[in-house]
Amino acid sequence: MVNYTSQFFANIYLNELDHFIKEKLRVKYYIRYMDDFLLLVPTKEEAKEYLNIISKFLKDNLDLELNIKSKYYPSKMCVDFCGYRIFETHILVRNRCKKKIKKNN
């Protein structure tokens, strides 16, 4: 039996973060799955600024800290997120996911 309680609570608890990013910061491209999230912004400076703002918001409002793995990457690189490789212009299914799908069929 699988326990989905932590995923359920992550969605409830981080709802405030979702509203903050979308409504206060007005970030157009924001994705969150459970406790992982992704922002796509035009410049490195914006990425740094948002990282600091979100970190402060999480600490002050939700008593949470970002993981040390939290980083920002140039938009030319793809982002590996939830089984997909996300590029500026398109999205691809991760190769390892494709292999797993073929194996299970």
Contact map, one row per residue, 1 for C-alpha under 8 A:
111000000000000000000000000000000000000000000000000000000000000000000000000000000000000000000000000000000
111100000000000000000000000000000000000000000000000000000000000000000000000000000000000000000000000000000
111111000000000000000000000000000000000000000000000000000000000000000000000000000000000000000000000000000
011111110000000000000000000000000000000000000000000000000000000000000000000000000000000000000000000000000
001111111000000000000000000000000000000000000000000000000000000000000000000000000000000000000000000000000
001111111100000000000000000000000000000000000000000000000000000000000000000000000000000000000000000000000
000111111110000000000000000000000100000000000000000000000000000000000000000000000000000000000000000000000
000111111111000000000000000000000000000000000000000000000000000000000000000000000000000000000000000000000
000011111111100000000000000000000000000000000000000000000000000000000000000000000000000000000000000000000
000001111111110000000000000000000110000000000000000000000000000000000000000000000000000000000000000000000
000000111111111000000000000000000110000000000000000000000000000000000000000000000000000000000000000000000
000000011111111000000000000000000000000000000000000000000000000000000000000000000000000000000000000000000
000000001111111100000000000000000000000000000000000000000000000000000000000000000000000000000000000000000
000000000111111111000000000000000010000000000000000000000000000000000000000000000000000000000000000000000
000000000011111111100000000000000000000000000000000000000000000000000000000000000000000000000000000000000
000000000000111111110000000000000000000000000000000000000000000000000000000000000000000000000000000000000
000000000000011111111000000000000000000000000000000000000100000000000000000000000000000000000000000000000
000000000000011111111100000000010000000000000000000000000000000000000000000000000000000000000000000000000
000000000000001111111111000000000000000000000000000000000000000000000000000000000000000000000000000000000
000000000000000111111111100000000000000000000000000000000000000000000000000000000000000000000000000000000
000000000000000011111111111001000000000000000000000001000000000000000000000000000000000000000000000000000
000000000000000001111111111101000000000000000000000000000000000000000000000000000000000000000000000000000
000000000000000000111111111000000000000000000000000000000000000000000000000000000000000000000000000000000
000000000000000000111111110000000000000000000000000000000000000000000000000000000000000000000000000000000
000000000000000000011111111000000000000000000000000000000000000000000000000000000000000000000000000000000
000000000000000000001111111100000000000000000000000000000000000000000000000000000000000000000000000000000
000000000000000000001110111111000000001010000000000000000000000000000000000000000000000000000000000000000
000000000000000000000100011111000000000100000000000000000000000000000000000000000000000000000000000000000
000000000000000000000000001111100000001110000000000000000000000000000000000000000000000000000000000000000
000000000000000000001100001111110000111100000000000000000000000000000000000000000000000000000000000000000
000000000000000000000000000011111000111000000000000000000000000000000000000000000000000000000000000000000
000000000000000001000000000001111111110000000000000000000000000000000000000000000000000000000000000000000
000000000000000000000000000000111111100000000000000000000000000000000000000000000100000000000000000000000
000000100110000000000000000000011111100000000000000000000000000000000000000000000000000000000000000000000
000000000110010000000000000000011111100000000000000000000000000000000000000000000000000000000000000000000
000000000000000000000000000000011111110000000000000000000000000000000000000000000000000000000000000000000
000000000000000000000000000001111111111000000000000000000000000000000000000000000000000000000000000000000
000000000000000000000000000001110001111100000000000000000000000000000000000000000000000000000000000000000
000000000000000000000000001011100000111110000000000000000000000000000000000000000000000000000000000000000
000000000000000000000000000111000000011111000000000000000000000000000000001000000000000000000000000000000
000000000000000000000000001010000000001111110110000000000000000000000000000000000000000000000000000000000
000000000000000000000000000000000000000111110100000000000000000000000000001000000000000000000000000000000
000000000000000000000000000000000000000011111110000000000000000000000000000000000000000000000000000000000
000000000000000000000000000000000000000011111111000000000000000000000001110000000000000000000000000000000
000000000000000000000000000000000000000000111111100000000000000000000000000000000000000000000000000000000
000000000000000000000000000000000000000011111111110000000000000000000000000000000000000000000000000000000
000000000000000000000000000000000000000010111111111000000000000000000001000000000000000000000000000000000
000000000000000000000000000000000000000000011111111100000000000000000001000000000000000000000000000000000
000000000000000000000000000000000000000000001111111110000000000000000000000000000000000000000000000000000
000000000000000000000000000000000000000000000111111111000000000000000000000000000000000000000000000000000
000000000000000000000000000000000000000000000011111111100000000000000000000000000000000000000000000000000
000000000000000000000000000000000000000000000001111111110000000000000000000000000000000000000000000000000
000000000000000000000000000000000000000000000000111111111000000000000000000000000000000000000000000000000
000000000000000000001000000000000000000000000000011111111100000000000000000000000000000000000000000000000
000000000000000000000000000000000000000000000000001111111110000011000000000000000000000000000000000000000
000000000000000000000000000000000000000000000000000111111111000000000000000000000000000000000000000000000
000000000000000000000000000000000000000000000000000011111111110000000000000000000000000000000000000000000
000000000000000010000000000000000000000000000000000001111111111111000000000000000000000000000000000000000
000000000000000000000000000000000000000000000000000000111111111110000000000000000000000000000000000000000
000000000000000000000000000000000000000000000000000000011111111000000000000000000000000000000000000000000
000000000000000000000000000000000000000000000000000000001111111000000000000000000000000000000000000000000
000000000000000000000000000000000000000000000000000000001111111100000000000000000000000000000000000000000
000000000000000000000000000000000000000000000000000000000111111110000000000000000000000000000000000000000
000000000000000000000000000000000000000000000000000000000110011111000000000000000000000000000000000000000
000000000000000000000000000000000000000000000000000000100110001111100000000000000000000000000000000000000
000000000000000000000000000000000000000000000000000000100100000111110100000000000000000000000000000000000
000000000000000000000000000000000000000000000000000000000000000011111100000000000000000000000000000000000
000000000000000000000000000000000000000000000000000000000000000001111100000000000000000000000000000000000
000000000000000000000000000000000000000000000000000000000000000000111110000000000000000000000000000000000
000000000000000000000000000000000000000000000000000000000000000001111111000000000000000000000000000000000
000000000000000000000000000000000000000000000000000000000000000000001111100000000000000000000000000000000
000000000000000000000000000000000000000000010011000000000000000000000111110000000000000000000000000000000
000000000000000000000000000000000000000000010000000000000000000000000011111010000000000000000000000000000
000000000000000000000000000000000000000000010000000000000000000000000001111110000000000000000000000000000
000000000000000000000000000000000000000101000000000000000000000000000000111111000000001100000000000000000
000000000000000000000000000000000000000000000000000000000000000000000000011111000000001100000000000000000
000000000000000000000000000000000000000000000000000000000000000000000000111111100000001000000000000000000
000000000000000000000000000000000000000000000000000000000000000000000000001111110000111100000000000000000
000000000000000000000000000000000000000000000000000000000000000000000000000011111001111000000000000000000
000000000000000000000000000000000000000000000000000000000000000000000000000001111111110000000100000000000
000000000000000000000000000000000000000000000000000000000000000000000000000000111111110000000000000000000
000000000000000000000000000000001000000000000000000000000000000000000000000000011111000000000000000000000
000000000000000000000000000000000000000000000000000000000000000000000000000000011111100000001100100000000
000000000000000000000000000000000000000000000000000000000000000000000000000000111111110000111100000000000
000000000000000000000000000000000000000000000000000000000000000000000000000001111011111000111100000000000
000000000000000000000000000000000000000000000000000000000000000000000000000001111001111101110000000000000
000000000000000000000000000000000000000000000000000000000000000000000000001111100000111111100000000000000
000000000000000000000000000000000000000000000000000000000000000000000000001101000000011111000000000000000
000000000000000000000000000000000000000000000000000000000000000000000000000000000000001111100000000000000
000000000000000000000000000000000000000000000000000000000000000000000000000000000000011111110000000000000
000000000000000000000000000000000000000000000000000000000000000000000000000000000001111011111000000000000
000000000000000000000000000000000000000000000000000000000000000000000000000000000001110001111100000000000
000000000000000000000000000000000000000000000000000000000000000000000000000000000011100000111110110000000
000000000000000000000000000000000000000000000000000000000000000000000000000000010011100000011111110000000
000000000000000000000000000000000000000000000000000000000000000000000000000000000000000000001111111000000
000000000000000000000000000000000000000000000000000000000000000000000000000000000000000000000111111100000
000000000000000000000000000000000000000000000000000000000000000000000000000000000010000000001111111110000
000000000000000000000000000000000000000000000000000000000000000000000000000000000000000000001111111111000
000000000000000000000000000000000000000000000000000000000000000000000000000000000000000000000011111111100
000000000000000000000000000000000000000000000000000000000000000000000000000000000000000000000001111111110
000000000000000000000000000000000000000000000000000000000000000000000000000000000000000000000000111111111
000000000000000000000000000000000000000000000000000000000000000000000000000000000000000000000000011111111
000000000000000000000000000000000000000000000000000000000000000000000000000000000000000000000000001111111
000000000000000000000000000000000000000000000000000000000000000000000000000000000000000000000000000111111
000000000000000000000000000000000000000000000000000000000000000000000000000000000000000000000000000011111
